[in-house]
Amino acid sequence: MEYEKMLTKGALKSIMNNEDVKDPVMQVLGVRKITAAGANERYRLLISDGHNLNSFAMLATQLNGMVSSGEINEFSILKIKRHIISSLTDRSKGSKQVMILIDLAVMVAGDVVGSKIGDPKPIIDNSGQMVENGGSASVDSKPQSNSLAKPHSVQSSVIDNGLQRDIDVSNIHPINSLSPYQNKWTIRARVVNKAPVRTWNNQRGEGKLFSMDLLDESGEIRATAFNSECDKFFDMIEVNKVYFITRGAIKTANKKFSNLNNDYELTLSSETQIFPCHEFDDSQLPALKFNFVPLSQVKDVDVDGIVDVIGVCHTVGELTMLMSKTTRKELKKRDVTIVDQSQSSVTITLWDTQAEDFDGSLQPVIAIKGSRIREFMGSKSLSLLGSTVMQINPDIEEAHRLRGWYDSLPSNSEFNNISTRSDVGANSQFLTIKGAQLAQLGSGDKADYYNMYSHLIFVKSESALYKACPKPDCQKKVIDRNDGTYRCEKCNDETENFKYRLMLSAQLSDSTGNQWVTMFQETAENLLGTTSAELGRLMEESKEEYSDVFQKQMFKLFEIRARAKMETYNNETRLKVSLVNIKPIDYKAASTKLIANIKRLSGITTSVM
C-alpha cells in the first residue's frame, strides 16, 4: 500500500489557519510523555501530513490508554475525527497554538508503516517566516472544533445582570472538549443540580461557595463558585435551565467529592460570564446523567466513595430525632432500604427535610446521583450530601425496568442486606486475642471488625483525660499557656475555658494472650459509667474517688466489639486496636451462643431452646 497517498497533505496549515478540514489523516513521528497539572499524564505528539509537521499536538487524557497500550506509537497513521486549537501561554516564549486531539482512529500501526512518510517541513507563513510549532502567523486564539455541529450565531435576550453582552456564542464547545490547555471557550449547558451555599471558617480564613453540575450532549462537568462569584451567580442560576458560560479555570477534578464522568472541573472566576439561553430548544439537551452501580457492588466501594444507585423502596424506618454531638443541634433522620435486580438491599439515610417529607408507602423507585458510602461496625450504607440529587419515580428506562421486576416478585423474596450491622455476617465472628492476631486482622487496606470476650486487667488512669477545645465542633487538645488561657491550634483561637475528653489506653486479657487497646470518649464513658466532665471534677477534687472509678471495672469479663487497622505514625507502622463497644457479658446469651457453636461443630442439628 502507498501510505503517502493516505495522508491529507496541506491539512495542518489549513487547520492552524482556522479552516475546517474533515477527518484529516496524519502520521505520528514522535510521542513524548509530559508533566501535566493534577494527577493525569498527558502525551505530546509530533504529527505530519506528509507536507508539514506540528510538534505541539496534545492527546486528550481519555485517549492516554492508546499510547500505554502501544496502539499509538511512532510512524502510526491516524484519522483525526475531532480536535480543537487552543492558545497556551508560556511566560518565556509567549503564546503557542496547541492542537488538542479529542477523538481519532488508528488506520495503520506504526510497526507496519516502519518509517517516516515524505519529507515534511515546518509551516512557512506568507512572509516566508518559519512559524514555531507549525502554526501560521495569522492564527487567532479562538478555539476551533471539527466534526462537531457547525458554529452558528445565537441571539439571546440577555437579562441585565451586570454581565457583558459581548459573549461569543457563535462558537460553542462541547463539555467533553474542555481542558486546562484552553483559554477561550463558551459552553451551552443545562444546570442539572445546584448545591446550597456552604460556608467555612478555619485558621486559613473564612469564605463561602456553591457548586452546580452542568450537562450537554457530550458530557458533564462540575462548576464551583467561591466568595464574590458565589454572591454574583447563586441567585441567578436555576436548576434545569440552560445557560451560556464562558471563561473560568479548568483543573483536574477531585474524585473524592464528585463522581461525574469528567477528568476536569470548572472554577468560576472574575472573568466568568453567564447568561440564560432563551432562543434555544432545550429539549435537545439531556436532563440528567446517571452512572448507576448495582447494589451488590456497594460493599466493594471504598468508604467515602461517591456512587449513583437506583432501587425500589422496600422498607421505610420511622422518623427519629437525635442531637448532633458537634453542633448540639436537633436533627431529623430516617433510614430507607432499597433493593434492585442484584437481589441486594442497602440502607439510605435521609436527613432533616428529606427525612420528614419522604413518603415510601407506595414503594416508589428511587434514583440517587452522588451518594456517599458510609461504614459503621463493618457494614456499608449510603448517605446523601448537599450536592446529592434524589429523584422519586424518574421517567427513565432503568426505573421502568426496575418497577416491572419488583412488581413481579413473590412476597417472600429475600435479599442480601449490604447494610447488615455487626450482629450478623462475617464481621460478627467471635475470636480470641490470639485468634485475631493469627488471622492478621487489620493488615489489609480496610479496617477489620470482630467480637471477643475479654477481661479488663489494666487502665492508664493517670493519662485518661485531656483538656480539649470547648467549641462543640472541635475535639483538639489545647495548649495550657499558664496564664489562665488555653490555645487551640486547629481553631487558631485562645479561650479561658476547656472541656475534658477521654482517651483510655487499656489492656485486655483472655486465655490466649493480652492486647493493648484504645477507647475514645463515648466508649470510655460507657465502660466507666460516668461522664468525662465528672471525671475531670473528681481528678481535681479527690484523687482517691477518681481512682476508684477505674478500679471498679478491673478484672471484669466484658463482651467487646473491636476494630483493627494498621496505622503509620512518625514513619512507624503498627497495628492499632480500638474498641467500638464494650459491655458487661450477658452470660445466658453467651452460653446459648457457645452451645449452638458446639452443636454445629459436632454435627448436631437440634435447635437450642
C-alpha positions as CSV (number, residue, x, y, z in Angstrom):
1,M,0.0,0.0,0.0
2,E,1.3,3.5,-0.8
3,Y,0.9,5.1,2.6
4,E,1.9,8.5,1.3
5,K,-1.4,8.8,-0.7
6,M,-3.4,8.2,2.6
7,L,-2.1,11.5,4.2
8,T,-4.1,14.7,3.8
9,K,-1.4,16.9,2.6
10,G,-1.6,20.6,3.5
11,A,-4.2,19.8,6.2
12,L,-2.0,21.1,9.0
13,K,-1.6,24.6,7.6
14,S,-5.3,24.8,6.9
15,I,-6.2,23.7,10.4
16,M,-3.8,26.1,12.0
17,N,-5.4,28.9,10.0
18,N,-8.9,28.0,11.4
19,E,-10.0,26.3,8.2
20,D,-12.3,23.3,8.6
21,V,-10.7,20.0,7.4
22,K,-12.9,17.0,7.8
23,D,-11.3,13.8,9.2
24,P,-7.7,14.6,8.2
25,V,-5.2,11.7,8.0
26,M,-1.8,12.2,9.5
27,Q,1.3,10.3,10.7
28,V,2.8,10.3,14.2
29,L,6.5,10.9,14.1
30,G,7.1,11.0,17.9
31,V,5.4,10.5,21.2
32,R,6.5,12.2,24.5
33,K,5.1,12.0,28.0
34,I,4.9,15.4,29.7
35,T,4.1,16.6,33.2
36,A,0.5,18.0,33.5
37,A,-1.4,19.8,36.1
38,G,-3.0,17.4,38.6
39,A,-2.6,13.7,38.7
40,N,-3.2,12.9,35.0
41,E,-0.4,12.2,32.5
42,R,-0.5,13.9,29.1
43,Y,1.2,13.0,25.8
44,R,2.6,15.4,23.3
45,L,2.8,14.2,19.6
46,L,4.8,15.2,16.6
47,I,2.5,14.8,13.7
48,S,2.9,15.2,9.9
49,D,0.5,15.5,7.0
50,G,3.4,14.5,4.6
51,H,4.0,18.1,3.7
52,N,4.1,20.0,7.0
53,L,4.6,18.9,10.6
54,N,3.4,20.1,14.0
55,S,5.3,19.5,17.2
56,F,2.6,20.8,19.6
57,A,-0.2,18.3,19.2
58,M,-1.6,17.2,22.5
59,L,-3.6,14.0,23.2
60,A,-6.8,14.3,25.3
61,T,-6.4,12.4,28.5
62,Q,-9.2,10.0,27.7
63,L,-7.0,8.7,24.8
64,N,-3.9,8.1,27.0
65,G,-4.7,4.4,27.0
66,M,-4.0,4.2,23.3
67,V,-0.4,5.2,24.0
68,S,0.2,3.0,27.0
69,S,-1.3,0.0,25.1
70,G,1.0,0.7,22.2
71,E,-1.8,1.4,19.8
72,I,-0.4,4.8,19.1
73,N,3.3,4.8,18.5
74,E,6.0,6.2,16.2
75,F,5.0,6.1,12.5
76,S,1.3,5.3,13.2
77,I,-1.2,6.7,10.7
78,L,-4.2,8.3,12.3
79,K,-7.5,9.6,11.2
80,I,-8.3,12.7,13.4
81,K,-12.1,12.8,13.9
82,R,-12.2,15.7,16.3
83,H,-9.8,18.3,17.5
84,I,-9.6,21.9,18.8
85,I,-6.9,24.6,18.5
86,S,-6.1,26.3,21.8
87,S,-3.7,29.0,22.8
88,L,-1.2,28.1,25.5
89,T,0.7,30.9,27.2
90,D,4.3,30.4,28.1
91,R,5.9,33.3,30.1
92,S,9.3,32.8,28.5
93,K,8.2,32.0,24.9
94,G,4.9,33.8,24.6
95,S,1.7,32.2,23.2
96,K,1.7,28.9,21.4
97,Q,-1.1,27.3,19.4
98,V,-1.7,23.8,20.6
99,M,-3.7,21.2,18.6
100,I,-5.6,19.0,21.0
101,L,-6.7,15.7,19.6
102,I,-10.1,14.6,21.2
103,D,-11.1,11.7,19.0
104,L,-9.2,9.6,16.5
105,A,-8.7,6.2,14.9
106,V,-5.5,4.3,14.1
107,M,-5.6,3.4,10.5
108,V,-2.2,1.7,10.2
109,A,0.0,0.6,13.1
110,G,3.5,2.2,13.4
111,D,5.4,-1.1,13.2
112,V,3.6,-1.8,9.9
113,V,4.5,1.5,8.3
114,G,8.0,1.4,9.7
115,S,9.3,4.8,8.6
116,K,8.6,8.5,8.1
117,I,6.4,9.3,5.1
118,G,7.6,12.1,2.8
119,D,9.8,14.9,3.8
120,P,7.6,17.2,6.0
121,K,8.8,20.7,6.9
122,P,7.7,23.3,9.4
123,I,4.9,25.6,8.2
124,I,6.0,28.8,6.5
125,D,3.8,31.8,6.7
126,N,3.0,34.2,3.8
127,S,6.0,36.4,4.6
128,G,8.4,33.4,4.3
129,Q,9.0,33.1,8.1
130,M,9.0,29.7,9.7
131,V,6.3,29.5,12.4
132,E,7.1,27.7,15.6
133,N,5.1,24.6,16.4
134,G,3.6,24.6,12.9
135,G,1.2,27.4,13.5
136,S,0.5,30.2,11.0
137,A,1.1,33.8,11.8
138,S,-2.5,34.6,11.1
139,V,-3.8,32.1,13.6
140,D,-6.0,33.7,16.3
141,S,-6.6,32.3,19.7
142,K,-10.2,31.3,19.3
143,P,-10.6,27.5,19.9
144,Q,-11.9,25.7,16.8
145,S,-13.5,22.3,16.7
146,N,-14.1,19.9,13.9
147,S,-16.6,17.1,13.5
148,L,-19.0,19.0,15.7
149,A,-22.1,20.9,14.9
150,K,-21.2,23.9,12.8
151,P,-20.8,27.1,14.8
152,H,-23.9,29.2,14.5
153,S,-24.8,32.7,15.6
154,V,-27.1,32.8,18.6
155,Q,-29.3,35.7,19.5
156,S,-30.3,35.8,23.2
157,S,-32.3,38.4,25.1
158,V,-29.9,38.9,28.0
159,I,-31.2,39.8,31.4
160,D,-29.5,42.9,32.7
161,N,-27.4,41.3,35.5
162,G,-24.3,43.3,35.2
163,L,-22.6,40.9,32.8
164,Q,-21.1,41.9,29.5
165,R,-23.3,41.4,26.5
166,D,-20.5,40.6,24.0
167,I,-20.0,36.9,24.9
168,D,-19.0,34.9,21.9
169,V,-21.8,32.4,21.5
170,S,-21.1,31.7,17.8
171,N,-18.6,29.0,18.6
172,I,-20.0,26.6,21.2
173,H,-17.6,24.0,22.7
174,P,-18.8,20.6,23.9
175,I,-18.2,20.0,27.6
176,N,-16.0,16.9,26.9
177,S,-13.6,19.0,24.8
178,L,-12.7,21.3,27.7
179,S,-9.2,21.0,29.1
180,P,-6.7,23.1,31.1
181,Y,-5.0,24.0,27.8
182,Q,-7.8,26.2,26.6
183,N,-8.2,29.9,27.4
184,K,-11.2,31.0,25.4
185,W,-14.3,28.8,25.2
186,T,-18.1,29.0,25.6
187,I,-20.3,26.1,26.6
188,R,-24.1,25.8,26.4
189,A,-25.2,23.6,29.2
190,R,-28.2,22.7,31.4
191,V,-27.9,23.0,35.2
192,V,-29.0,19.6,36.5
193,N,-28.1,20.2,40.1
194,K,-27.3,23.2,42.3
195,A,-26.0,22.7,45.8
196,P,-26.8,25.1,48.7
197,V,-24.3,27.8,49.7
198,R,-21.7,26.4,52.1
199,T,-19.6,28.5,54.4
200,W,-16.3,27.7,56.2
201,N,-14.3,29.3,59.0
202,N,-10.9,27.9,59.9
203,Q,-7.3,29.0,60.6
204,R,-6.8,29.9,57.0
205,G,-9.8,32.2,56.9
206,E,-13.4,32.1,56.1
207,G,-15.5,32.0,52.9
208,K,-18.4,30.6,51.0
209,L,-19.1,28.5,47.9
210,F,-21.7,26.7,45.9
211,S,-21.4,24.1,43.2
212,M,-23.5,23.1,40.2
213,D,-23.5,20.2,37.8
214,L,-23.6,21.1,34.1
215,L,-24.7,18.8,31.3
216,D,-24.7,19.0,27.5
217,E,-25.0,16.4,24.6
218,S,-21.3,15.5,25.0
219,G,-20.8,15.1,28.8
220,E,-21.0,16.7,32.2
221,I,-18.8,18.8,34.5
222,R,-19.0,20.3,37.9
223,A,-18.6,24.1,38.3
224,T,-17.8,25.8,41.7
225,A,-18.1,29.5,42.6
226,F,-16.3,30.9,45.6
227,N,-16.9,34.1,47.6
228,S,-17.7,37.0,45.3
229,E,-18.5,34.7,42.4
230,C,-20.8,32.8,44.8
231,D,-22.7,36.1,45.6
232,K,-22.7,37.0,41.9
233,F,-24.2,33.8,40.4
234,F,-26.0,31.9,43.1
235,D,-29.4,33.7,42.8
236,M,-29.2,33.9,39.1
237,I,-28.8,30.1,38.5
238,E,-31.9,28.0,38.3
239,V,-31.9,24.2,38.1
240,N,-33.0,22.7,34.8
241,K,-32.4,26.0,32.9
242,V,-29.9,26.3,30.0
243,Y,-27.1,28.9,30.1
244,F,-24.2,30.1,28.1
245,I,-21.0,30.1,30.2
246,T,-17.6,31.4,29.2
247,R,-14.2,31.7,30.9
248,G,-13.1,30.1,34.1
249,A,-10.3,27.9,35.5
250,I,-10.3,24.3,34.3
251,K,-8.5,21.9,36.6
252,T,-8.2,18.2,37.5
253,A,-11.3,17.0,39.3
254,N,-11.2,15.9,42.9
255,K,-12.9,12.5,42.7
256,K,-13.3,12.4,46.5
257,F,-16.1,14.9,46.1
258,S,-17.5,14.1,42.7
259,N,-18.4,11.0,40.6
260,L,-19.2,13.0,37.4
261,N,-17.7,11.3,34.3
262,N,-15.1,14.0,33.7
263,D,-11.4,14.3,34.5
264,Y,-11.8,18.0,35.0
265,E,-13.9,20.5,36.9
266,L,-14.6,24.2,36.4
267,T,-13.9,27.0,38.9
268,L,-15.8,30.3,38.1
269,S,-13.6,33.4,38.2
270,S,-13.9,37.2,38.0
271,E,-13.8,36.8,34.2
272,T,-16.6,34.2,34.0
273,Q,-19.8,35.4,32.3
274,I,-23.1,33.5,32.4
275,F,-26.4,34.4,30.8
276,P,-29.6,32.5,30.0
277,C,-30.1,30.9,26.7
278,H,-33.6,31.9,25.7
279,E,-33.7,31.3,22.0
280,F,-32.8,27.6,22.1
281,D,-34.9,24.4,22.1
282,D,-33.6,23.0,25.4
283,S,-35.2,19.6,24.7
284,Q,-32.1,18.9,22.7
285,L,-30.0,18.8,25.9
286,P,-30.4,15.7,28.2
287,A,-31.8,16.4,31.7
288,L,-29.5,14.3,34.0
289,K,-26.9,11.6,33.5
290,F,-26.6,8.7,36.0
291,N,-23.8,6.2,36.3
292,F,-25.7,3.5,38.2
293,V,-23.8,0.9,40.3
294,P,-25.6,-2.3,41.2
295,L,-26.4,-2.5,44.9
296,S,-24.4,-5.8,45.2
297,Q,-21.2,-3.8,44.3
298,V,-21.7,-1.1,47.1
299,K,-19.9,-3.4,49.6
300,D,-16.8,-3.2,47.3
301,V,-16.6,0.6,47.1
302,D,-14.2,2.4,49.4
303,V,-15.6,4.3,52.3
304,D,-16.4,7.9,51.4
305,G,-16.7,6.9,47.7
306,I,-19.4,8.6,45.6
307,V,-21.8,6.4,43.7
308,D,-25.1,6.6,41.8
309,V,-27.7,4.0,42.7
310,I,-31.3,3.1,41.8
311,G,-33.6,0.8,43.6
312,V,-37.2,0.2,44.8
313,C,-38.1,1.4,48.3
314,H,-38.5,-1.9,50.2
315,T,-38.9,-0.7,53.8
316,V,-39.1,2.7,55.5
317,G,-37.9,3.4,59.0
318,E,-39.6,5.7,61.5
319,L,-38.6,9.4,61.6
320,T,-36.2,9.8,64.6
321,M,-34.8,12.8,66.4
322,L,-31.2,13.0,67.6
323,M,-28.8,15.6,68.9
324,S,-25.6,16.4,66.9
325,K,-22.5,15.7,69.1
326,T,-20.6,18.6,67.5
327,T,-23.2,21.4,66.9
328,R,-25.7,20.3,69.6
329,K,-28.5,20.9,67.1
330,E,-31.5,18.7,66.8
331,L,-31.5,16.6,63.6
332,K,-34.2,14.5,61.9
333,K,-33.2,11.2,60.4
334,R,-34.9,8.4,58.5
335,D,-33.5,5.1,57.2
336,V,-34.9,3.8,53.9
337,T,-33.9,0.4,52.4
338,I,-33.9,0.0,48.6
339,V,-33.5,-3.2,46.6
340,D,-32.5,-4.0,42.9
341,Q,-32.2,-6.9,40.5
342,S,-28.9,-8.0,42.0
343,Q,-31.0,-9.3,44.9
344,S,-29.3,-7.0,47.3
345,S,-30.5,-4.3,49.6
346,V,-28.8,-1.2,51.1
347,T,-29.8,1.4,53.6
348,I,-30.0,5.1,52.7
349,T,-30.0,7.7,55.4
350,L,-32.2,10.7,54.8
351,W,-31.8,13.9,56.9
352,D,-34.0,16.8,58.0
353,T,-36.4,18.0,55.3
354,Q,-35.9,15.0,53.1
355,A,-36.4,12.6,56.0
356,E,-39.5,14.4,57.1
357,D,-41.2,14.7,53.7
358,F,-40.3,11.3,52.3
359,D,-43.3,9.0,51.7
360,G,-42.5,5.4,51.0
361,S,-46.0,4.0,51.4
362,L,-46.3,3.2,47.7
363,Q,-42.8,1.8,47.4
364,P,-41.5,4.2,44.8
365,V,-38.4,3.8,42.6
366,I,-35.6,6.0,44.0
367,A,-32.7,7.2,41.8
368,I,-29.8,8.9,43.6
369,K,-26.9,10.7,42.0
370,G,-23.9,11.3,44.2
371,S,-24.5,9.4,47.4
372,R,-21.6,8.8,49.8
373,I,-20.5,5.4,51.1
374,R,-20.5,5.2,54.9
375,E,-19.3,2.3,57.1
376,F,-20.3,1.6,60.6
377,M,-19.3,-1.5,62.6
378,G,-18.4,-3.3,59.4
379,S,-21.5,-2.5,57.3
380,K,-21.9,-0.2,54.3
381,S,-24.7,2.3,53.9
382,L,-25.4,5.4,51.8
383,S,-25.7,8.9,53.0
384,L,-26.9,12.0,51.0
385,L,-24.8,15.1,50.6
386,G,-25.7,18.7,49.9
387,S,-24.8,18.0,46.2
388,T,-26.8,14.7,46.0
389,V,-29.7,14.5,43.6
390,M,-32.6,12.2,44.6
391,Q,-35.4,11.6,42.2
392,I,-38.7,9.7,43.0
393,N,-40.1,7.5,40.2
394,P,-38.0,9.1,37.5
395,D,-39.1,8.7,33.9
396,I,-36.1,6.7,32.7
397,E,-35.7,3.3,31.3
398,E,-33.9,1.8,34.3
399,A,-36.7,2.9,36.6
400,H,-39.5,1.4,34.4
401,R,-37.5,-1.9,34.2
402,L,-36.9,-2.0,37.9
403,R,-40.6,-1.3,38.6
404,G,-41.7,-4.3,36.4
405,W,-39.1,-6.6,38.1
406,Y,-40.2,-5.7,41.6
407,D,-43.9,-5.9,41.0
408,S,-43.4,-9.5,39.7
409,L,-41.5,-10.7,42.8
410,P,-43.1,-13.1,45.2
411,S,-43.9,-11.6,48.6
412,N,-41.4,-13.9,50.4
413,S,-38.4,-12.8,48.4
414,E,-35.2,-12.4,50.3
415,F,-32.3,-10.0,49.7
416,N,-28.6,-9.9,50.7
417,N,-28.5,-6.9,53.0
418,I,-25.3,-4.9,52.4
419,S,-26.1,-2.7,55.4
420,T,-26.5,-5.6,58.0
421,R,-24.9,-4.5,61.2
422,S,-22.4,-6.4,63.4
423,D,-24.9,-8.9,64.8
424,V,-24.8,-10.9,61.6
425,G,-22.3,-11.8,58.9
426,A,-18.5,-12.3,58.7
427,N,-17.7,-9.2,60.8
428,S,-19.7,-10.7,63.8
429,Q,-17.2,-13.5,64.4
430,F,-16.1,-14.1,67.9
431,L,-12.3,-14.5,68.2
432,T,-9.8,-14.9,70.9
433,I,-7.0,-12.4,71.2
434,K,-4.5,-14.9,69.7
435,G,-7.0,-15.9,67.0
436,A,-7.3,-12.2,65.8
437,Q,-3.6,-11.9,65.7
438,L,-3.2,-15.2,63.7
439,A,-5.9,-14.0,61.3
440,Q,-3.8,-10.8,60.7
441,L,-6.9,-8.7,61.2
442,G,-6.2,-5.1,60.3
443,S,-3.3,-5.8,57.9
444,G,-5.4,-5.1,54.8
445,D,-6.4,-1.8,53.2
446,K,-9.6,-1.6,55.2
447,A,-10.3,-1.9,58.9
448,D,-11.4,-5.3,60.3
449,Y,-14.1,-5.7,63.0
450,Y,-14.5,-8.6,65.3
451,N,-16.0,-9.6,68.7
452,M,-14.4,-11.2,71.7
453,Y,-14.9,-12.0,75.4
454,S,-12.0,-10.5,77.5
455,H,-11.1,-9.3,81.0
456,L,-10.1,-5.7,81.6
457,I,-6.8,-6.0,83.5
458,F,-5.2,-2.5,83.4
459,V,-6.1,1.1,82.5
460,K,-3.7,4.0,82.4
461,S,-5.9,6.2,84.5
462,E,-3.2,9.0,85.0
463,S,-3.4,9.8,81.3
464,A,-7.1,9.0,80.7
465,L,-8.2,12.7,80.4
466,Y,-7.0,15.5,78.3
467,K,-8.1,19.2,78.0
468,A,-9.8,19.8,74.7
469,C,-11.1,22.9,72.8
470,P,-14.5,23.9,74.3
471,K,-16.1,24.5,70.9
472,P,-18.8,22.0,70.1
473,D,-17.4,21.0,66.7
474,C,-13.7,20.7,67.9
475,Q,-12.0,17.9,69.9
476,K,-8.4,19.1,69.5
477,K,-6.2,19.1,72.6
478,V,-5.5,22.7,73.8
479,I,-2.2,24.1,75.0
480,D,-2.1,25.5,78.5
481,R,-0.4,28.9,78.3
482,N,-0.1,29.0,82.1
483,D,-1.7,32.5,82.2
484,G,-5.3,31.3,82.7
485,T,-5.9,30.8,78.9
486,Y,-5.8,27.8,76.6
487,R,-4.9,27.8,72.9
488,C,-6.4,25.6,70.2
489,E,-4.1,25.3,67.2
490,K,-6.8,23.9,65.0
491,C,-9.2,26.8,65.6
492,N,-6.4,29.3,65.9
493,D,-8.1,30.7,69.0
494,E,-7.5,31.3,72.7
495,T,-10.0,30.9,75.5
496,E,-10.3,30.8,79.2
497,N,-12.2,27.5,79.2
498,F,-11.7,23.9,78.1
499,K,-13.6,20.7,78.2
500,Y,-12.3,17.3,79.4
501,R,-12.3,14.4,77.0
502,L,-11.5,10.7,77.5
503,M,-8.9,8.6,75.6
504,L,-8.2,5.4,77.5
505,S,-5.3,3.1,76.9
506,A,-6.1,-0.3,78.4
507,Q,-5.0,-3.9,78.4
508,L,-7.3,-6.8,77.8
509,S,-6.6,-10.4,78.6
510,D,-8.1,-13.9,77.8
511,S,-6.8,-17.4,78.0
512,T,-4.7,-16.9,74.8
513,G,-2.9,-13.7,75.5
514,N,-3.1,-9.9,76.1
515,Q,-3.9,-7.0,73.9
516,W,-3.5,-3.2,74.3
517,V,-6.5,-1.2,73.1
518,T,-7.7,2.4,72.9
519,M,-11.1,3.6,73.9
520,F,-12.4,7.0,72.9
521,Q,-15.0,9.3,74.5
522,E,-18.3,7.6,74.2
523,T,-17.0,4.0,74.6
524,A,-14.9,5.0,77.6
525,E,-17.8,6.8,79.3
526,N,-19.9,3.7,78.7
527,L,-17.3,1.5,80.4
528,L,-16.8,3.8,83.4
529,G,-20.4,4.7,83.9
530,T,-19.8,8.4,84.2
531,T,-19.0,11.4,82.1
532,S,-15.7,12.9,81.2
533,A,-16.7,16.2,82.9
534,E,-17.5,14.4,86.2
535,L,-14.2,12.5,86.0
536,G,-12.4,15.8,85.5
537,R,-14.0,17.2,88.6
538,L,-13.0,14.1,90.6
539,M,-9.4,14.3,89.3
540,E,-9.2,17.9,90.5
541,E,-11.0,17.4,93.9
542,S,-10.5,13.8,95.0
543,K,-7.7,11.6,93.6
544,E,-9.0,8.7,95.6
545,E,-12.5,8.8,94.2
546,Y,-11.1,9.3,90.7
547,S,-9.0,6.2,91.0
548,D,-12.0,4.2,92.4
549,V,-13.9,4.8,89.2
550,F,-11.4,2.8,87.2
551,Q,-10.7,0.2,89.9
552,K,-14.4,-0.8,90.0
553,Q,-14.1,-2.1,86.4
554,M,-10.9,-4.1,86.8
555,F,-10.8,-7.9,86.2
556,K,-14.4,-8.0,85.0
557,L,-15.4,-10.0,81.9
558,F,-16.8,-8.0,79.0
559,E,-18.3,-8.6,75.6
560,I,-16.2,-6.4,73.2
561,R,-16.6,-5.1,69.7
562,A,-13.1,-4.3,68.3
563,R,-11.7,-2.5,65.3
564,A,-8.2,-3.4,64.0
565,K,-6.2,-1.3,61.5
566,M,-2.6,-0.8,60.6
567,E,-1.7,2.9,61.1
568,T,1.5,4.9,60.4
569,Y,2.8,7.5,62.9
570,N,6.3,9.1,62.7
571,N,7.2,6.7,59.9
572,E,6.4,3.7,62.1
573,T,3.6,1.3,61.1
574,R,1.9,-0.7,63.8
575,L,-1.4,-2.4,64.5
576,K,-3.9,-0.2,66.4
577,V,-6.9,-1.9,68.0
578,S,-9.7,0.4,69.2
579,L,-13.0,-0.6,70.9
580,V,-16.2,0.3,69.2
581,N,-18.3,-1.1,72.1
582,I,-17.7,-2.7,75.5
583,K,-20.5,-4.0,77.8
584,P,-20.8,-6.5,80.6
585,I,-21.3,-10.0,79.4
586,D,-24.8,-11.5,79.2
587,Y,-24.0,-15.0,80.5
588,K,-27.3,-16.5,79.3
589,A,-26.9,-15.2,75.7
590,A,-23.2,-16.1,75.7
591,S,-23.9,-19.7,76.9
592,T,-26.6,-20.1,74.3
593,K,-24.2,-19.0,71.6
594,L,-21.5,-21.4,72.8
595,I,-23.9,-24.3,72.9
596,A,-25.1,-23.6,69.4
597,N,-21.5,-23.5,68.2
598,I,-20.7,-26.8,69.9
599,K,-23.7,-28.4,68.3
600,R,-22.9,-27.0,64.9
601,L,-19.3,-28.2,65.1
602,S,-20.3,-31.7,66.3
603,G,-22.9,-32.0,63.5
604,I,-25.9,-32.0,65.9
605,T,-28.8,-30.1,64.2
606,T,-31.2,-30.0,67.2
607,S,-32.1,-26.3,67.9
608,V,-31.1,-24.8,71.2
609,M,-34.1,-23.7,73.4
